[in-house]
Amino acid sequence: MTMKLGTTALHVTYSDVELRERVLDYVDRSNDGIGFKDICTYILTDAREEGKLDAPQSESYEWESLDRKDVLRIDRILWQAILDQKLMIDFDASHYQAVDTYFVKVPAGE
């Protein structure tokens, strides 16, 4: 097995529909805000566990990240959820642990 040092950007093989369902389900399960980095990490972890990473089996990685194309797919999913008024950006992220962009569900009836 070959070990790649540093951060390696990996592509996930989820269809757009599968990715959308996973992202929105993860956000929906959050009781408070959810960070963009957390969403990406969740998708990457699930893809690894389900064999949905486009990566050779003979390689292991010191650090992994989503490739830019998949990050933009997640951006579009979140953007559409905002346009559909199901999600909003939490601009007051002072109560979160990490510096990130956080999203919260729009309360029912608003």
All heavy atoms as an XYZ file, in Angstrom:
896
protein
N       0.848     -1.175      0.000
C       0.000      0.000      0.000
C       0.894      1.238      0.000
O       1.891      1.289      0.694
C      -0.921      0.005      1.211
C      -1.740      1.262      1.270
S      -3.235      1.238      2.253
C      -4.175     -0.064      1.596
N       0.503      2.233     -0.767
C       1.222      3.495     -0.868
C       0.563      4.527      0.030
O      -0.661      4.681      0.001
C       1.200      4.011     -2.319
O       1.754      3.023     -3.168
C       1.988      5.290     -2.456
N       1.369      5.239      0.822
C       0.856      6.306      1.682
C       1.194      7.639      1.041
O       2.357      7.923      0.781
C       1.482      6.223      3.078
C       1.253      7.460      3.920
S      -0.448      7.711      4.396
C      -0.441      7.055      6.026
N       0.158      8.451      0.762
C       0.363      9.791      0.221
C       0.375     10.769      1.382
O      -0.556     10.809      2.185
C      -0.734     10.159     -0.765
C      -0.590      9.458     -2.090
C      -1.459     10.135     -3.121
C      -1.045      9.675     -4.492
N      -1.680     10.447     -5.535
N       1.440     11.562      1.464
C       1.572     12.541      2.529
C       0.916     13.857      2.125
O       0.735     14.136      0.949
C       3.040     12.750      2.864
C       3.793     11.493      3.318
C       5.257     11.813      3.587
C       3.144     10.896      4.558
N       0.578     14.650      3.115
C      -0.097     15.914      2.852
C      -1.584     15.689      2.686
O      -2.119     14.633      3.011
N      -2.260     16.691      2.159
C      -3.702     16.612      1.951
C      -3.989     16.219      0.506
O      -3.475     16.835     -0.416
C      -4.374     17.958      2.275
O      -4.083     18.304      3.631
C      -5.879     17.882      2.093
N      -4.815     15.207      0.341
C      -5.202     14.735     -0.984
C      -6.682     15.022     -1.194
O      -7.520     14.619     -0.390
C      -4.951     13.217     -1.115
O      -3.573     12.959     -0.852
C      -5.319     12.712     -2.492
N      -6.991     15.746     -2.269
C      -8.385     16.037     -2.613
C      -8.964     14.833     -3.343
O      -8.395     14.358     -4.316
C      -8.457     17.283     -3.484
N     -10.093     14.338     -2.833
C     -10.716     13.139     -3.385
C     -12.131     13.443     -3.879
O     -12.867     14.221     -3.267
C     -10.766     12.034     -2.331
C      -9.413     11.585     -1.790
C      -9.609     10.674     -0.598
C      -8.615     10.887     -2.879
N     -12.505     12.790     -4.964
C     -13.837     12.932     -5.554
C     -14.753     11.846     -4.993
O     -14.349     10.702     -4.840
C     -13.722     12.797     -7.076
C     -15.024     12.700     -7.782
N     -15.964     13.714     -7.781
C     -15.575     11.695     -8.510
C     -17.012     13.325     -8.485
N     -16.803     12.109     -8.932
N     -16.006     12.225     -4.685
C     -17.009     11.246     -4.272
C     -17.881     10.912     -5.472
O     -18.138     11.768     -6.326
C     -17.869     11.738     -3.082
C     -17.019     11.928     -1.840
C     -18.620     13.008     -3.405
N     -18.311      9.676     -5.547
C     -19.059      9.219     -6.720
C     -20.572      9.234     -6.519
O     -21.300      8.609     -7.282
C     -18.601      7.809     -7.138
O     -18.826      6.902     -6.054
C     -17.130      7.807     -7.532
N     -21.051      9.954     -5.507
C     -22.491     10.099     -5.326
C     -23.071     10.874     -6.505
O     -22.469     11.844     -6.983
C     -22.819     10.882     -4.050
C     -22.469     10.197     -2.757
C     -21.637     10.806     -1.838
C     -22.997      8.952     -2.436
C     -21.320     10.192     -0.637
C     -22.689      8.328     -1.236
C     -21.850      8.958     -0.340
O     -21.554      8.344      0.840
N     -24.254     10.473     -6.947
C     -24.964     11.267     -7.950
C     -25.382     12.581     -7.286
O     -25.344     12.711     -6.053
C     -26.198     10.516     -8.440
O     -27.179     10.453     -7.415
N     -25.812     13.544     -8.079
C     -26.266     14.817     -7.518
C     -27.442     14.605     -6.570
O     -27.515     15.231     -5.515
C     -26.657     15.791     -8.634
C     -25.456     16.314     -9.398
O     -24.313     16.214     -8.891
O     -25.653     16.838    -10.512
N     -28.342     13.706     -6.921
C     -29.509     13.426     -6.075
C     -29.070     12.783     -4.760
O     -29.532     13.170     -3.682
C     -30.532     12.526     -6.823
C     -31.632     12.051     -5.888
C     -31.103     13.263     -8.021
N     -28.179     11.799     -4.829
C     -27.681     11.141     -3.610
C     -26.964     12.144     -2.706
O     -27.172     12.141     -1.487
C     -26.705     10.020     -3.958
C     -27.326      8.803     -4.591
C     -26.279      7.802     -5.060
O     -25.258      8.212     -5.655
O     -26.495      6.601     -4.810
N     -26.142     12.983     -3.304
C     -25.403     13.967     -2.516
C     -26.355     14.951     -1.859
O     -26.215     15.263     -0.669
C     -24.383     14.693     -3.397
C     -23.456     15.664     -2.664
C     -22.614     14.935     -1.610
C     -22.555     16.391     -3.661
N     -27.342     15.413     -2.601
C     -28.323     16.359     -2.051
C     -29.051     15.735     -0.864
O     -29.212     16.370      0.176
C     -29.327     16.742     -3.146
C     -30.354     17.765     -2.723
C     -31.356     18.016     -3.853
N     -32.206     19.151     -3.723
C     -33.059     19.419     -2.750
N     -33.148     18.610     -1.735
N     -33.811     20.483     -2.739
N     -29.507     14.498     -1.005
C     -30.216     13.826      0.084
C     -29.332     13.707      1.323
O     -29.793     13.916      2.446
C     -30.679     12.443     -0.360
C     -31.806     12.479     -1.359
C     -32.140     11.114     -1.940
O     -31.427     10.124     -1.646
O     -33.113     11.038     -2.720
N     -28.072     13.362      1.143
C     -27.159     13.191      2.269
C     -26.882     14.517      2.974
O     -26.892     14.592      4.200
C     -25.846     12.565      1.811
C     -26.021     11.129      1.416
C     -24.740     10.523      0.897
N     -24.982      9.153      0.509
C     -25.255      8.162      1.334
N     -25.320      8.374      2.612
N     -25.465      6.947      0.881
N     -26.632     15.553      2.190
C     -26.334     16.865      2.774
C     -27.543     17.382      3.547
O     -27.423     17.779      4.710
C     -25.909     17.881      1.684
C     -25.898     19.300      2.228
C     -24.540     17.511      1.122
N     -28.704     17.378      2.920
C     -29.903     17.927      3.576
C     -30.341     17.094      4.766
O     -30.821     17.644      5.767
C     -31.028     18.099      2.562
C     -30.739     19.123      1.455
C     -31.914     19.226      0.496
C     -30.354     20.480      2.026
N     -30.164     15.777      4.702
C     -30.478     14.928      5.850
C     -29.561     15.261      7.023
O     -30.008     15.364      8.165
C     -30.353     13.448      5.470
C     -30.643     12.546      6.648
O     -31.783     12.586      7.163
O     -29.725     11.803      7.075
N     -28.286     15.446      6.740
C     -27.325     15.777      7.800
C     -27.654     17.134      8.429
O     -27.657     17.276      9.649
C     -25.905     15.771      7.238
C     -24.824     15.980      8.270
C     -24.658     15.092      9.315
C     -23.977     17.071      8.188
C     -23.667     15.273     10.273
C     -22.979     17.264      9.142
C     -22.829     16.362     10.171
O     -21.850     16.554     11.113
N     -27.966     18.113      7.607
C     -28.335     19.434      8.121
C     -29.622     19.324      8.934
O     -29.741     19.920     10.007
C     -28.492     20.447      6.962
C     -29.106     21.748      7.464
C     -27.148     20.713      6.291
N     -30.574     18.549      8.451
C     -31.864     18.407      9.124
C     -31.721     17.777     10.510
O     -32.483     18.086     11.424
C     -32.818     17.580      8.259
C     -34.248     17.674      8.731
O     -34.708     18.808      8.992
O     -34.909     16.624      8.846
N     -30.740     16.905     10.685
C     -30.536     16.251     11.987
C     -29.853     17.154     12.999
O     -29.773     16.818     14.178
C     -29.729     14.968     11.810
C     -30.550     13.862     11.169
C     -29.798     12.550     11.117
N     -28.895     12.559      9.960
C     -27.635     12.151      9.970
N     -27.099     11.666     11.060
N     -26.903     12.200      8.878
N     -29.374     18.301     12.562
C     -28.691     19.229     13.456
C     -29.715     20.051     14.235
O     -30.630     20.639     13.657
C     -27.795     20.166     12.644
O     -27.312     21.187     13.465
N     -29.568     20.089     15.552
C     -30.472     20.872     16.390
C     -30.078     22.339     16.443
O     -30.900     23.207     16.694
C     -30.526     20.303     17.804
C     -31.169     18.939     17.826
O     -32.047     18.646     17.023
N     -30.723     18.085     18.724
N     -28.815     22.604     16.265
C     -28.310     23.978     16.236
C     -27.693     24.159     14.856
O     -27.987     23.409     13.941
C     -27.280     24.166     17.354
C     -27.039     25.632     17.682
O     -27.812     26.488     17.205
O     -26.070     25.924     18.399
N     -26.829     25.072     14.679
C     -26.212     25.264     13.372
C     -25.248     24.145     13.011
O     -24.788     23.391     13.867
N     -24.950     24.060     11.739
C     -23.997     23.066     11.243
C     -23.013     23.791     10.342
O     -23.409     24.587      9.498
C     -24.707     21.895     10.517
C     -23.750     20.762     10.210
C     -25.408     22.345      9.270
C     -23.464     19.887     11.371
N     -21.739     23.538     10.541
C     -20.703     24.203      9.769
C     -20.472     23.572      8.414
O     -20.662     22.365      8.230
N     -20.062     24.403      7.464
C     -19.779     23.910      6.122
C     -18.690     22.845      6.149
O     -18.797     21.822      5.484
C     -19.381     25.069      5.201
C     -19.161     24.647      3.793
C     -20.237     24.386      2.960
C     -17.885     24.474      3.288
C     -20.047     23.977      1.652
C     -17.683     24.061      1.980
C     -18.767     23.817      1.164
N     -17.656     23.066      6.938
C     -16.567     22.095      7.029
C     -17.069     20.775      7.613
O     -16.634     19.704      7.195
C     -15.421     22.645      7.874
C     -14.720     23.816      7.220
C     -13.671     24.403      8.138
C     -13.096     25.692      7.573
N     -12.186     26.340      8.495
N     -17.986     20.856      8.568
C     -18.574     19.642      9.147
C     -19.348     18.859      8.098
O     -19.304     17.628      8.062
C     -19.513     19.978     10.305
C     -18.790     20.533     11.512
O     -17.614     20.179     11.720
O     -19.409     21.327     12.251
N     -20.070     19.570      7.255
C     -20.834     18.917      6.185
C     -19.881     18.183      5.244
O     -20.100     17.015      4.907
C     -21.696     19.939      5.417
C     -22.771     20.526      6.335
C     -22.322     19.294      4.175
C     -23.471     21.750      5.773
N     -18.818     18.860      4.847
C     -17.847     18.248      3.931
C     -17.181     17.028      4.555
O     -17.010     15.994      3.904
C     -16.799     19.269      3.497
S     -17.465     20.543      2.396
N     -16.826     17.130      5.825
C     -16.208     16.004      6.528
C     -17.174     14.828      6.622
O     -16.793     13.677      6.416
C     -15.734     16.432      7.932
O     -14.773     17.467      7.787
C     -15.136     15.268      8.699
N     -18.432     15.116      6.910
C     -19.454     14.072      6.983
C     -19.582     13.343      5.647
O     -19.603     12.101      5.605
C     -20.793     14.697      7.391
C     -21.962     13.767      7.252
C     -22.179     12.762      8.187
C     -22.841     13.876      6.179
C     -23.252     11.891      8.055
C     -23.913     13.013      6.043
C     -24.114     12.028      6.979
O     -25.172     11.157      6.842
N     -19.650     14.086      4.564
C     -19.786     13.485      3.232
C     -18.559     12.637      2.910
O     -18.671     11.510      2.424
C     -20.012     14.571      2.158
C     -21.355     15.277      2.366
C     -19.892     13.995      0.749
C     -22.569     14.363      2.302
N     -17.389     13.151      3.199
C     -16.150     12.420      2.929
C     -16.084     11.132      3.739
O     -15.740     10.069      3.217
C     -14.947     13.310      3.240
C     -13.579     12.811      2.832
C     -13.487     12.619      1.320
C     -12.515     13.801      3.290
N     -16.471     11.182      5.004
C     -16.460     10.004      5.877
C     -17.449      8.949      5.388
O     -17.117      7.768      5.292
C     -16.783     10.406      7.327
O     -15.808     11.347      7.768
C     -16.780      9.208      8.256
N     -18.669      9.384      5.067
C     -19.669      8.441      4.555
C     -19.214      7.805      3.245
O     -19.379      6.608      3.044
C     -21.012      9.141      4.342
C     -21.941      8.985      5.527
O     -21.475      8.542      6.593
O     -23.132      9.307      5.383
N     -18.656      8.617      2.363
C     -18.201      8.097      1.069
C     -17.108      7.053      1.264
O     -17.098      6.020      0.589
C     -17.698      9.244      0.190
N     -16.200      7.289      2.193
C     -15.130      6.326      2.465
C     -15.730      5.023      2.978
O     -15.378      3.936      2.527
C     -14.137      6.888      3.474
C     -12.948      5.970      3.694
C     -11.954      6.441      4.757
N     -11.693      7.857      4.814
C     -12.212      8.693      5.721
N     -13.051      8.234      6.643
N     -11.914      9.967      5.719
N     -16.667      5.103      3.926
C     -17.280      3.913      4.517
C     -18.108      3.123      3.501
O     -18.219      1.906      3.613
C     -18.170      4.316      5.700
C     -17.379      4.796      6.899
C     -18.252      5.333      8.018
O     -19.499      5.320      7.887
O     -17.679      5.786      9.018
N     -18.690      3.801      2.518
C     -19.562      3.147      1.549
C     -18.848      2.799      0.240
O     -19.485      2.340     -0.704
C     -20.762      4.046      1.250
C     -21.641      4.255      2.464
C     -22.770      5.227      2.196
O     -22.908      5.738      1.068
O     -23.540      5.471      3.134
N     -17.546      3.043      0.189
C     -16.809      2.749     -1.030
C     -17.148      3.685     -2.175
O     -17.082      3.299     -3.343
N     -17.522      4.912     -1.853
C     -17.919      5.895     -2.863
C     -16.836      6.935     -3.129
O     -17.126      8.006     -3.663
C     -19.204      6.602     -2.433
C     -20.417      5.714     -2.429
C     -20.876      5.477     -3.846
C     -22.309      4.999     -3.889
N     -22.822      4.996     -5.239
N     -15.606      6.645     -2.749
C     -14.492      7.537     -3.075
C     -13.854      7.086     -4.375
O     -13.634      5.894     -4.581
C     -13.422      7.515     -1.974
C     -13.706      8.264     -0.695
C     -12.530      8.126      0.261
C     -14.000      9.727     -0.959
N     -13.562      8.018     -5.231
C     -12.879      7.721     -6.485
C     -11.376      7.755     -6.199
O     -10.699      8.741     -6.475
C     -13.267      8.752     -7.545
C     -12.714      8.413     -8.906
O     -12.280      7.263     -9.118
O     -12.712      9.311     -9.773
N     -10.892      6.673     -5.592
C      -9.485      6.588     -5.191
C      -9.025      5.136     -5.297
O      -9.797      4.220     -5.008
C      -9.318      7.080     -3.756
N      -7.782      4.934     -5.687
C      -7.256      3.562     -5.776
C      -7.241      2.881     -4.406
O      -6.928      3.503     -3.396
C      -5.830      3.763     -6.290
C      -5.779      5.142     -6.840
C      -6.811      5.934     -6.103
N      -7.593      1.616     -4.380
C      -7.579      0.835     -3.138
C      -6.167      0.656     -2.593
O      -5.977      0.377     -1.424
C      -8.215     -0.540     -3.373
C      -9.675     -0.477     -3.723
C     -10.525     -0.062     -2.543
O     -10.173     -0.293     -1.394
N     -11.648      0.554     -2.817
N      -5.180      0.823     -3.463
C      -3.790      0.604     -3.061
C      -3.155      1.841     -2.422
O      -1.982      1.820     -2.095
C      -2.957      0.188     -4.284
O      -2.973      1.227     -5.245
N      -3.936      2.916     -2.235
C      -3.398      4.134     -1.642
C      -4.086      4.431     -0.317
O      -5.275      4.192     -0.153
C      -3.590      5.331     -2.580
C      -2.772      5.267     -3.830
C      -2.972      6.474     -4.728
O      -3.853      7.320     -4.456
O      -2.242      6.569     -5.718
N      -3.333      4.982      0.608
C      -3.895      5.543      1.831
C      -3.386      6.976      1.923
O      -2.414      7.348      1.274
C      -3.505      4.720      3.058
O      -2.117      4.753      3.257
N      -4.041      7.770      2.747
C      -3.769      9.199      2.748
C      -3.541      9.706      4.167
O      -4.241      9.312      5.094
C      -4.934      9.956      2.111
C      -5.275      9.402      0.750
C      -6.326      8.510      0.583
C      -4.523      9.735     -0.360
C      -6.622      7.976     -0.654
C      -4.806      9.205     -1.614
C      -5.855      8.323     -1.754
O      -6.138      7.787     -2.978
N      -2.577     10.601      4.290
C      -2.327     11.240      5.581
C      -3.527     12.127      5.945
O      -4.059     12.060      7.035
C      -1.047     12.077      5.509
C      -0.713     12.765      6.813
C       0.569     13.568      6.727
O       0.990     13.970      5.618
O       1.160     13.805      7.790
N      -3.965     12.960      4.999
C      -5.121     13.838      5.185
C      -5.944     13.805      3.906
O      -5.403     13.750      2.814
C      -4.686     15.284      5.456
C      -3.886     15.434      6.698
C      -2.530     15.547      6.788
C      -4.370     15.462      8.026
N      -2.146     15.649      8.091
C      -3.254     15.599      8.887
C      -5.639     15.383      8.603
C      -3.380     15.671     10.260
C      -5.748     15.455      9.980
C      -4.627     15.592     10.788
N      -7.263     13.847      4.065
C      -8.163     13.831      2.922
C      -9.050     15.075      2.949
O      -9.399     15.570      4.014
C      -9.070     12.606      2.946
C      -8.343     11.294      2.897
C      -9.260     10.106      3.154
O     -10.375     10.275      3.694
O      -8.845      8.998      2.806
N      -9.431     15.535      1.768
C     -10.419     16.597      1.631
C     -11.249     16.300      0.398
O     -10.868     15.469     -0.430
C      -9.735     17.962      1.501
O      -9.024     18.045      0.282
N     -12.391     16.956      0.294
C     -13.193     16.820     -0.920
C     -12.549     17.634     -2.026
O     -12.015     18.713     -1.774
C     -14.610     17.345     -0.690
C     -15.541     16.499      0.147
C     -16.877     17.204      0.313
C     -15.749     15.129     -0.472
N     -12.638     17.130     -3.245
C     -12.105     17.917     -4.356
C     -13.015     19.114     -4.615
O     -14.152     19.182     -4.148
C     -11.856     17.065     -5.599
C     -13.109     16.663     -6.359
O     -14.228     17.041     -5.958
O     -12.968     15.978     -7.371
N     -12.486     20.078     -5.321
C     -13.185     21.351     -5.545
C     -14.544     21.148     -6.216
O     -15.519     21.826     -5.879
C     -12.292     22.272     -6.380
C     -12.874     23.628     -6.635
C     -12.851     24.461     -5.386
N     -13.375     25.795     -5.690
C     -14.062     26.521     -4.847
N     -14.282     26.093     -3.628
N     -14.497     27.694     -5.186
N     -14.632     20.228     -7.150
C     -15.891     19.974     -7.853
C     -16.988     19.546     -6.870
O     -18.123     20.019     -6.955
C     -15.679     18.889     -8.914
C     -16.912     18.541     -9.701
C     -16.639     17.442    -10.712
C     -17.921     16.981    -11.362
N     -17.723     15.829    -12.223
N     -16.647     18.682     -5.933
C     -17.641     18.225     -4.954
C     -17.987     19.322     -3.950
O     -19.137     19.426     -3.509
C     -17.148     16.973     -4.244
C     -17.124     15.770     -5.172
O     -18.006     15.666     -6.043
O     -16.205     14.942     -5.052
N     -17.018     20.139     -3.590
C     -17.293     21.273     -2.706
C     -18.301     22.209     -3.377
O     -19.264     22.666     -2.746
C     -15.989     22.025     -2.343
C     -16.289     23.349     -1.664
C     -15.108     21.154     -1.450
N     -18.128     22.465     -4.654
C     -19.060     23.328     -5.385
C     -20.442     22.682     -5.512
O     -21.462     23.379     -5.479
C     -18.503     23.674     -6.762
C     -17.271     24.579     -6.740
C     -16.729     24.780     -8.149
C     -17.572     25.913     -6.076
N     -20.495     21.364     -5.619
C     -21.795     20.670     -5.636
C     -22.520     20.887     -4.311
O     -23.735     21.148     -4.290
C     -21.605     19.171     -5.888
C     -21.150     18.849     -7.307
C     -20.730     17.393     -7.466
N     -21.857     16.479     -7.268
C     -21.705     15.194     -6.957
N     -20.508     14.665     -6.788
N     -22.760     14.418     -6.819
N     -21.799     20.813     -3.210
C     -22.392     21.055     -1.894
C     -22.811     22.517     -1.769
O     -23.887     22.825     -1.246
C     -21.429     20.629     -0.769
C     -21.256     19.106     -0.785
C     -21.946     21.101      0.593
C     -20.177     18.582      0.131
N     -21.979     23.442     -2.260
C     -22.352     24.860     -2.272
C     -23.705     25.059     -2.954
O     -24.567     25.773     -2.437
C     -21.314     25.690     -3.039
C     -20.045     25.953     -2.254
O     -20.040     25.778     -1.025
O     -19.047     26.340     -2.904
N     -23.883     24.442     -4.125
C     -25.131     24.603     -4.878
C     -26.324     24.025     -4.120
O     -27.422     24.580     -4.145
C     -25.013     23.961     -6.252
C     -24.227     24.808     -7.242
C     -24.331     24.282     -8.666
N     -23.700     22.982     -8.855
C     -22.399     22.801     -9.100
N     -21.595     23.825     -9.180
N     -21.917     21.588     -9.255
N     -26.121     22.906     -3.447
C     -27.193     22.285     -2.656
C     -27.628     23.232     -1.541
O     -28.830     23.460     -1.328
C     -26.728     20.929     -2.084
C     -26.573     19.906     -3.213
C     -27.691     20.424     -1.011
C     -25.782     18.675     -2.828
N     -26.671     23.798     -0.827
C     -26.988     24.714      0.272
C     -27.622     25.997     -0.252
O     -28.572     26.522      0.333
C     -25.734     25.008      1.087
C     -25.135     23.793      1.809
C     -23.787     24.149      2.405
C     -26.083     23.262      2.873
N     -27.101     26.499     -1.363
C     -27.644     27.708     -1.980
C     -29.108     27.494     -2.350
O     -29.960     28.341     -2.087
C     -26.797     28.071     -3.190
C     -27.274     29.227     -4.000
C     -27.558     30.491     -3.561
C     -27.527     29.231     -5.401
N     -27.954     31.275     -4.612
C     -27.940     30.528     -5.755
C     -27.419     28.262     -6.392
C     -28.269     30.877     -7.053
C     -27.733     28.617     -7.692
C     -28.154     29.912     -8.007
N     -29.429     26.340     -2.951
C     -30.806     26.063     -3.332
C     -31.703     25.946     -2.102
O     -32.844     26.416     -2.115
C     -30.903     24.790     -4.178
C     -32.275     24.562     -4.773
C     -32.722     25.693     -5.682
O     -32.026     26.047     -6.625
N     -33.879     26.265     -5.402
N     -31.192     25.354     -1.030
C     -31.979     25.250      0.204
C     -32.253     26.637      0.788
O     -33.328     26.877      1.341
C     -31.259     24.365      1.216
N     -31.305     27.544      0.636
C     -31.514     28.927      1.088
C     -32.573     29.591      0.207
O     -33.495     30.239      0.718
C     -30.190     29.711      1.068
C     -29.258     29.192      2.168
C     -30.440     31.216      1.241
C     -27.834     29.684      2.075
N     -32.467     29.421     -1.108
C     -33.463     30.009     -2.020
C     -34.858     29.447     -1.762
O     -35.859     30.160     -1.904
C     -33.063     29.765     -3.470
C     -31.839     30.536     -3.965
C     -31.496     30.129     -5.388
C     -32.066     32.031     -3.877
N     -34.934     28.172     -1.362
C     -36.213     27.535     -1.047
C     -36.704     27.895      0.357
O     -37.734     27.391      0.801
C     -36.100     26.009     -1.158
C     -35.868     25.537     -2.584
O     -36.134     26.310     -3.531
O     -35.408     24.384     -2.747
N     -35.964     28.737      1.049
C     -36.264     29.206      2.410
C     -36.375     28.071      3.423
O     -37.170     28.098      4.349
C     -37.532     30.061      2.410
C     -37.373     31.308      1.576
C     -38.573     32.210      1.618
O     -39.550     31.966      2.335
N     -38.529     33.280      0.849
N     -35.531     27.042      3.233
C     -35.464     25.928      4.170
C     -34.236     26.033      5.057
O     -34.130     25.329      6.055
C     -35.443     24.601      3.410
C     -36.715     24.345      2.643
C     -36.669     23.049      1.894
C     -37.980     22.866      1.158
N     -38.049     21.620      0.437
N     -33.330     26.900      4.669
C     -32.050     27.038      5.358
C     -31.660     28.499      5.321
O     -32.038     29.231      4.401
C     -31.013     26.207      4.599
C     -29.756     25.746      5.298
C     -30.087     24.858      6.476
C     -28.885     24.983      4.323
N     -30.933     28.932      6.345
C     -30.388     30.283      6.330
C     -28.982     30.257      6.905
O     -28.605     29.322      7.615
C     -31.282     31.242      7.106
C     -31.465     30.938      8.556
S     -32.660     32.097      9.261
C     -32.723     31.499     10.931
N     -28.223     31.260      6.573
C     -26.864     31.389      7.096
C     -26.960     32.026      8.466
O     -27.682     33.007      8.663
C     -25.999     32.252      6.159
C     -25.894     31.601      4.787
C     -24.618     32.485      6.768
C     -25.252     32.475      3.736
N     -26.243     31.484      9.422
C     -26.177     32.063     10.763
C     -24.982     33.013     10.786
O     -23.841     32.592     10.930
C     -26.020     30.959     11.813
C     -26.133     31.495     13.230
O     -26.153     32.728     13.420
O     -26.197     30.664     14.156
N     -25.254     34.301     10.602
C     -24.171     35.282     10.557
C     -23.565     35.533     11.931
O     -22.442     36.007     12.036
C     -24.667     36.597      9.949
C     -24.956     36.476      8.474
C     -26.258     36.374      8.021
C     -23.918     36.447      7.561
C     -26.521     36.256      6.665
C     -24.173     36.324      6.204
C     -25.477     36.234      5.755
N     -24.306     35.226     12.997
C     -23.772     35.362     14.352
C     -23.235     34.009     14.796
O     -23.880     33.265     15.517
C     -24.854     35.840     15.318
C     -24.332     35.931     16.754
O     -23.111     36.061     16.950
O     -25.162     35.858     17.681
N     -22.052     33.695     14.351
C     -21.460     32.399     14.652
C     -20.582     32.440     15.900
O     -19.751     31.576     16.114
C     -20.660     31.906     13.461
N     -20.780     33.436     16.756
C     -19.919     33.591     17.931
C     -20.077     32.463     18.951
O     -19.196     32.253     19.777
C     -20.192     34.941     18.610
O     -21.543     35.010     19.029
N     -21.172     31.729     18.918
C     -21.370     30.638     19.885
C     -20.901     29.286     19.367
O     -21.049     28.278     20.039
C     -22.834     30.569     20.330
C     -23.801     30.249     19.243
N     -24.246     31.188     18.348
C     -24.407     29.089     18.898
C     -25.089     30.619     17.505
N     -25.209     29.350     17.812
N     -20.320     29.239     18.168
C     -19.788     27.994     17.628
C     -18.318     27.872     17.975
O     -17.625     28.863     18.168
C     -19.968     27.927     16.101
C     -21.414     27.967     15.674
C     -21.922     29.070     15.001
C     -22.261     26.908     15.943
C     -23.251     29.105     14.605
C     -23.587     26.941     15.555
C     -24.075     28.041     14.887
O     -25.379     28.082     14.505
N     -17.820     26.640     18.016
C     -16.450     26.367     18.423
C     -15.404     26.774     17.390
O     -14.317     27.185     17.737
C     -16.282     24.868     18.730
C     -17.079     24.386     19.918
C     -16.505     24.868     21.227
O     -15.401     25.374     21.291
N     -17.260     24.739     22.290
N     -15.707     26.620     16.114
C     -14.706     26.841     15.072
C     -15.113     27.995     14.161
O     -16.278     28.369     14.090
C     -14.543     25.569     14.238
N     -14.135     28.551     13.497
C     -14.405     29.591     12.505
C     -14.851     28.895     11.218
O     -14.112     28.102     10.648
C     -13.136     30.436     12.253
C     -13.386     31.474     11.177
C     -12.672     31.088     13.537
N     -16.062     29.163     10.808
C     -16.635     28.486      9.646
C     -17.892     29.249      9.253
O     -18.314     30.179      9.956
C     -16.992     27.037     10.029
C     -17.182     26.116      8.835
O     -17.148     26.589      7.686
O     -17.365     24.908      9.061
N     -18.526     28.870      8.176
C     -19.841     29.377      7.816
C     -20.849     28.362      8.319
O     -20.751     27.176      8.012
C     -19.973     29.534      6.290
O     -18.949     30.432      5.846
C     -21.337     30.077      5.913
N     -21.808     28.842      9.122
C     -22.790     27.945      9.720
C     -24.159     28.175      9.118
O     -24.519     29.291      8.750
C     -22.850     28.133     11.242
C     -21.659     27.526     11.911
C     -20.464     28.218     12.001
C     -21.714     26.242     12.408
C     -19.345     27.640     12.579
C     -20.602     25.658     12.996
C     -19.428     26.364     13.069
O     -18.337     25.784     13.639
N     -24.914     27.089      9.015
C     -26.263     27.118      8.457
C     -27.217     26.598      9.504
O     -26.898     25.686     10.260
C     -26.335     26.244      7.205
C     -25.377     26.693      6.142
C     -24.094     26.181      6.080
C     -25.756     27.625      5.199
C     -23.199     26.590      5.118
C     -24.875     28.050      4.227
C     -23.587     27.527      4.184
N     -28.402     27.184      9.560
C     -29.450     26.720     10.474
C     -30.735     26.537      9.681
O     -30.972     27.216      8.677
C     -29.676     27.706     11.649
C     -28.484     27.730     12.568
C     -30.002     29.095     11.161
N     -31.566     25.620     10.167
C     -32.865     25.400      9.534
C     -33.759     26.607      9.795
O     -33.709     27.210     10.877
C     -33.534     24.158     10.104
C     -32.818     22.863      9.768
C     -33.534     21.676     10.338
C     -33.270     21.626     11.827
N     -33.750     20.415     12.476
N     -34.573     26.958      8.834
C     -35.545     28.011      9.020
C     -36.646     27.429      9.902
O     -37.164     26.350      9.614
C     -36.118     28.484      7.663
C     -37.279     29.454      7.872
C     -35.020     29.120      6.814
N     -36.982     28.117     10.990
C     -38.038     27.593     11.876
C     -39.356     27.417     11.124
O     -39.690     28.208     10.241
C     -38.164     28.670     12.955
C     -36.853     29.398     12.916
C     -36.400     29.346     11.489
N     -40.087     26.396     11.474
C     -41.372     26.116     10.827
C     -42.299     27.311     11.000
O     -42.329     27.949     12.051
C     -42.002     24.865     11.443
N     -43.043     27.627      9.961
C     -44.004     28.717     10.016
C     -43.418     30.077      9.669
O     -44.125     31.067      9.713
N     -42.151     30.130      9.332
C     -41.547     31.422      8.971
C     -41.299     31.493      7.498
O     -41.070     30.577      6.819
C     -40.243     31.630      9.725
C     -40.489     31.911     11.184
C     -39.249     32.347     11.911
O     -38.289     32.834     11.296
O     -39.221     32.190     13.124
